[in-house]
Amino acid sequence: MKATIYHNPNCGTSRNVLALLRHAGIEPVIIDYLTDTPTKARLHELIDKAGLTVREAIRQKGTPYAELGLDDPGLTDDELIDAMLAHPILINRPFVETDLGVRLARPSEAVLAILPPLAAAFVKEDGEVIMDERANTPIPGSS
C-alpha cells in the first residue's frame, strides 16, 4: 500500500502516526510540510478528502493563529488557506493519505481507518497501548 504523511518530526502525534504506518508494513513518503509546504490546491484537496472544514484543519496551539486574527468568522476559506501556506505551522498534523483515503490523524489512531488490519499490538511512544494483543481491537477508553 502506498502512503504519504505530512509530517512534523517535532510532534509526538506525528511520530506516533509514522510509527503506526511502519508497524503496518508501510514505508510512507514523508513530507516535512514545514519546509516542503503543499500547494494551495493540494492543501484544499487533503482537507476535502479528509472530510474537514478549513477551520478544522487549522492548528491553533503553538501557532500565530490568534496574533493573525484567524479567529475572525468573516475570513473565507481561501484567506485561511493563504494564512496556512504563509505560516505552515498552522497546518494541523499529520495528514496521511493512503490508497484507502485521507485522514487528519489526530488522535494518532485515527489513521487506522485508512490502513490495512494490523497483525500485532501497537504502543505509542509514551507507553499508551492503542491496540491490544488481539490487534485491531482498540483498548477501551482510547481514542
Protein Blocks (a to p, Z undefined) as FASTA:
>chain_A
ZZdddddfkbmklmmmmmmmmmnopacddddfklmccdfklmmmmmmmnopafklmpcfe
hpaklmnopmpmkbcfklmmmmmmmmmmlpccdddddfkbccddddfklmmmmcccdfbd
cddfkopafbdfkooiacehiZZ
